[in-house]
Every structure is written in C-alpha cells, then in structure tokens.
Amino acid sequence: MEKLLVTGGAGFIGSNFVRYMLEKYPDYSITVLDKLTYAGNLANLADIEEKYGPQGRYNFVKGDIADPVAVKEAMAGARYALNFAAESHVDRSIEEPGQFILTDVYGTYILLEEARQVGVERFLQVSTDEIYGHVPDGSSVETDKVEPRSPYSASKAGGELIAHAYFITYGLPVVITRGSNNYGPYQYPEKLIPLFITNALEDKPLPVYGDGQQIRDWIHVLDHCSGIDTALHKGQPGEAYNVGGGNERTNMFITQTVLELLGKPDNLITYVKDRAGHDRRYSLDTTKLRALGWAPQKDLATGLRETVEWYLNNRQWWQALKAGEFKEFYERQYTKR
C-alpha cells in the first residue's frame, strides 16, 4: 500500500481529491492533515471515513502545516505529498494578509523541509491561475511572468517560489499545478457559485461586485482533481502545469445561470462596491497538461446543473455552515458595502 499525504484534505478541492484518488487507486492509502479552520469540515470526509477508514486506506490527522511536529507525524512513510492546504479567499486576504503569508508561504516551507528529510518521490504544490494577475488578452502559459495583485495570490506565488527553490537547490522533485476557478460539491459558501446558489434558495440578495463583467475560467472540481492526478504521475519535476476548464464566462453570466436553474427572479441581483484590486480577467492555456493526456470532461452547463442539484439535496450541510462563522464574515463583507 502506497501512502499519500494530502494537506488541506478537509477542504473543498482537497476532500474531492481524496475521494477521487481512493476510488481510482485501490493500492493507495491517504493521510489527510488539516487544521480544520472555518473552511475545513470533517463532514466533507464523513463518507470517506466510513468507507475507507476500516480498510486502513484513510487516516485523518488534525494539525497545522506551519507546525513541524504535526507535519513530521503526518508525512512519515509517505511516497507522495500534495499540498492543498491554503488560506484561499481573496476578500479575507484583504482583511488579514498575515494569516495568508503564514499558511501559504511559511507552511509550504515547513512541508518542503520535511519532504526533503523524508525523501518523498514527488511533492505537488497546488496553486492558482491568480498568480498571473490580470490577463487582458490571450491566455497565460506556464512561462509567463508572475504578477499577483492580491495578498492571496501573492501568498500562493510565494509558496510556488519556495517550492521551486527546493527543486533547484535540493533536487526535491516538485511539481506545481495552477488551477482556474473551481466549482462543484462541498465548496464553502463564501465563494461565488455556492454563495449565489444558497442565497437564491433562501431568496436572499446575490451580491455582485461592480458591474459583474469580470471573467473567470471555470473548471469542475473533479476535472481539476484529474488534472492534478495527471501532473502527479506524469509531470516533470521542476515544472508547472495549468489546469483550466476552458470555460471563460463573466460573473454575471454565472449569476444569471444560477437564477435560471433555480427559477428565481433577476431582481435578487444586488450590485455592491467592487473588490479592491479586483482582477478583470483570467485565462489559462492548458496545452502543456493536455500533452500528458489530460482533458476536462465536464461541460459547464452540465456541471452547473449538477452543482445546483447537489446544494438542493444537501441543505443541512450548507445551512450549518452559514449559521456559524460565515454569518459574521458575510455581514462585514456585503451588508456594509
């Protein structure tokens, strides 16, 4: 049985990845290391614990990637280490940038240092297309200049740079993936799609930043998982790979599609003051990853419909989240705008 360490595995993308890998690879076991911040949720892993825990293929360790002791315990015996753990919401990074630097940069360093000591065969750093900054024309390729424009994207760029430095300096076999905007089941409701779905279900306003014409490339979380899987097993150490869905849409298009799928009126849309330093457009060229045999499978229309259905059928999951810490954040972020 080959052990994988997945940090941040109780979060949205991480939990989907754990489920994907355990289903695909019967010879893999996975240890999840997660701090269980507001976005980390053991409910995301409940079915995994029930199915794979008794088989000895799944183990959970509560801990912070910035804590060397917790990292040492979790990484012991791992063949591969994949770092999903991150503070990930741009709005929160504007409020509290220091926490993003601590987790996304220093925490990545702690993981890399332990991976070097253990001698893992592959260290995969999960990053974001936001490190490229605003892309007015064309699509970003992996050799483009890194120009982050928010504390979040800067912290992710910092994590990438220290990871690449460990490849150059120590020969640690690091691979980096840069994903576009994800959507799908188990996404914490602060992000655009789950926020707008759940608000619409509650007949609450959908707060659209600025004019709503910001463009994002949307990828279903399982397509992102398969892209990370491909980079892990087929990617070259020292290289970065873009993982995008090829679905560039405005935020307003996504907003109106959600309302249409739920049969809700457009008058739920409420325009609020735009985010500071809001990037207008992201776009990824995924030629490099596609050359390894990967391609996204989920078209946006189908993926959005299935995602709306998931939130319709899992009200208890998201209602519990929106009743907690989320409520205070929402009041600060939108009510006062």
Stockholm file with secondary structure:
# STOCKHOLM 1.0

chainA/1-337         MEKLLVTGGAGFIGSNFVRYMLEKYPDYSITVLDKLTYAGNLANLADIEEKYGPQGRYNFVKGDIADPVAVKEAMAGARYALNFAAESHVDRSIEEPGQFILTDVYGTYILLEEARQVGVERFLQVSTDEIYGHVPDGSSVETDKVEPRSPYSASKAGGELIAHAYFITYGLPVVITRGSNNYGPYQYPEKLIPLFITNALEDKPLPVYGDGQQIRDWIHVLDHCSGIDTALHKGQPGEAYNVGGGNERTNMFITQTVLELLGKPDNLITYVKDRAGHDRRYSLDTTKLRALGWAPQKDLATGLRETVEWYLNNRQWWQALKAGEFKEFYERQYTKR
#=GR chainA/1-337 SS CEEEEEETTTSHHHHHHHHHHHHHCTTEEEEEEECCCTTCCGGGGHHHHHHHTTTTCEEEEECCTTCHHHHHHHHTTCSEEEECCCCCCHHHHHHCHHHHHIIIIIHHHHHHHHHHHHTCSEEEEEEEGGGGCCCCSSCBCTTSCCCCCSHHHHHHHHHHHHHHHHHHHHCCCEEEEEECEEESTTCCTTSHHHHHHHHHHTTCCEEEETTSCCEEEEEEHHHHHHHHHHHHHHCCTTCEEEECCSCEEEHHHHHHHHHHHHTCCGGGEEEECCCTTCCCBCCBCCHHHHTTTCCCCCCHHHHHHHHHHHHHHCHHHHHHHHTTHHHHHHIIIIITC
#=GC SS_cons         CEEEEEETTTSHHHHHHHHHHHHHCTTEEEEEEECCCTTCCGGGGHHHHHHHTTTTCEEEEECCTTCHHHHHHHHTTCSEEEECCCCCCHHHHHHCHHHHHIIIIIHHHHHHHHHHHHTCSEEEEEEEGGGGCCCCSSCBCTTSCCCCCSHHHHHHHHHHHHHHHHHHHHCCCEEEEEECEEESTTCCTTSHHHHHHHHHHTTCCEEEETTSCCEEEEEEHHHHHHHHHHHHHHCCTTCEEEECCSCEEEHHHHHHHHHHHHTCCGGGEEEECCCTTCCCBCCBCCHHHHTTTCCCCCCHHHHHHHHHHHHHHCHHHHHHHHTTHHHHHHIIIIITC
//
